[in-house]
Amino acid sequence: MSAKSEAWGELSRRDGRVSATLKRRTDHGPAQVWAMLTSPVNLANWLAPGTVEQWQGGSVKIDFGQSGSAIDSYVRAIRPERLLEYSWSAGSEPQRPVRWSLVPELEGTLIELTLLLPDDDRVAISCAGWDAHLEMLMASLEGIHIHFPADRFREARAAFTAIAGEELAA
């Protein structure tokens, strides 16, 4: 079963995991979006300082410093300018794959972010955090650097809590 909100995203539960899909459209082409997802300079503008080695098995290191954990993962799947997948976890934490799909459109790109999360009390927080970072990504694509949008995060957390509740009731 799944529940979704066009404004926020879609959640579905299966085998003790939650799949969340968040989408954004941009007028920028896949090459520009890809550079945002993989270039250390660009990553620091919308996510956190880090590196992504662009090959299967390549290292993914993202350091949130004082505000979060350090991600030490590897590239699970890659097709330049189309697909990038790595786990959003470190050490012995449960695997939380993050899959970026870039779909070329007539005038830009559809960005589809799919998260595979443990089915626990952190689902809404994880989805809201990624939603906020997607807002930062969209601003960065326009050459605007914004701080973490805390109000957007709180709004998204409430929305994803509701969506998760609908999914449970279905």
N, C-alpha and C positions, 0 to 999 in steps of 0.2 A: 504494500500500500504506500501511497505517497500523498503529501499535502504540499501545496505551493501557493505562493503569492507572486503575482507578476512583478510587483515592485521590489521584492526581496530575493526570492529564490525558491527552490524546491528541495524538500527533504523526503527521503524514503528510508525505511528500516528493513534490514535483512541480515539474518545470521549474526545478531548481536552487534551490528555496525550500522552507522547512519551515513548515507550518501547525501551530500548537499551540493547543489549546482547553483552558482551565481553567474549572471550574464551581464555584460555591458557591450554597447556598440560605440565605436569611435570612427571618426572620419579618417584616421591615420591607417596606413597600410600595415600588413603583417610584419614587414621588415622593421618598421619603427617600433611596433609593440614588442617584437622579439628583442630588440636592443634594450628596451626597458626591463625585460624579464631576465636578461643575461649579463648585461654590462655592469661591472662593479660600480662605476660612477652613477649610473642610473638607478641601480638597486638602492643605493644609499639615499636617494632622493624620495623614494616612495615606500620602501620597506625597511631596510636596515643595511648597514655595511655588510658586504658579503661578496662571495664569488661563486660562479656556476661554471664548471668545466663542461664544455659543450660536446660531450660524447657519452655514449652508454657506459655506465660505471664511473663516470667522472665525478669528482668531488663537488658537493654543495655545502658551503659553509656560510651561515648567516648569523651575525652576532647582534642581539638586541641589547647588549650591555646591561645597564641597571634595570631596564624596564621589562625584561623577559629572559628567556633561555637562549643559549647558543645552539644553533642547529648544525649538526654534523652528519650529513647524509650523503647520498650518491644519486646520480641521474639514473632513474629506472627505465625511462623511455624518452626518446628524442627524435624529432624530425624538424630540422631547422625551419623557423618561421611558421610552423604548423602545430607542433606538439612538444611539450616539456613536462615530464613527471619526475617528482622526487618525493621523499618522505619528509614530513614536517615533524621530525622527532630527532632525538639524540640519545645515544647510549642505549639503555635497556628499556626505554619508553616504548609503549605500543606504537606500531607503525601507523602513521596518519598520512597516507599518500595525498599529494596535491597534484592535480593534473590540469595544465593550461592547454586549452585547445584554441587555436586561432583560425577562424573561418573567414577567408577572403569574401568580401561582398563588393557589389558594384562600386560603392563609394566608401571604402574603409574596411573595417574588420569587426567581426563578432568575436568577443572574448568570452570563452566559457571556462569558468573555474570550477572544477569538481573536487570536492574534499571527501575522503573516506575516513570517518571518525569512529572511535569507540563510542558505543551507545551509553553515555554517562551524563552526568549533570553539567558537563562542560560544552555540550553541543552548541547551545545558543551563544555562549561566549566565543567559541571558536569561529562560528559563522559570522558573528558581529565584528570580530576583529578583522577577518578577511574582507568583509564588506567595507569597513573603514579604509583598509589598505587599498582596495579597488578604487575608492574615491580619490585617494592620494595618487594612484597610478594614472587615473584619468586626468587629474590636474597636471601631473608631470608630463604627460603626453602633449599638453598645451604649453609647456614651458613654465608652469606655475608650480612653485614648491609650497605645500601647505603642511602644517603640523598635523599630528594625529587628530582627526575630527571626533572628539569625545562625545559631542552631542549626537552625531550620527551613530556612533558606536552604541550609545544608550538606547536610541530609537530602534536600531537594528536588533539589539539583544532582546528587547520586548517583543518585536515582531517575530523573531525566530523562536522565542519561547512559545508564542501562540501557535506558530506553524507546527512546531514539534508536538504540542498538545493536540492539535487537530489530527496529526498523523497517528498518534497513539489511540485516539478515539475512533479512528476509521476502521 
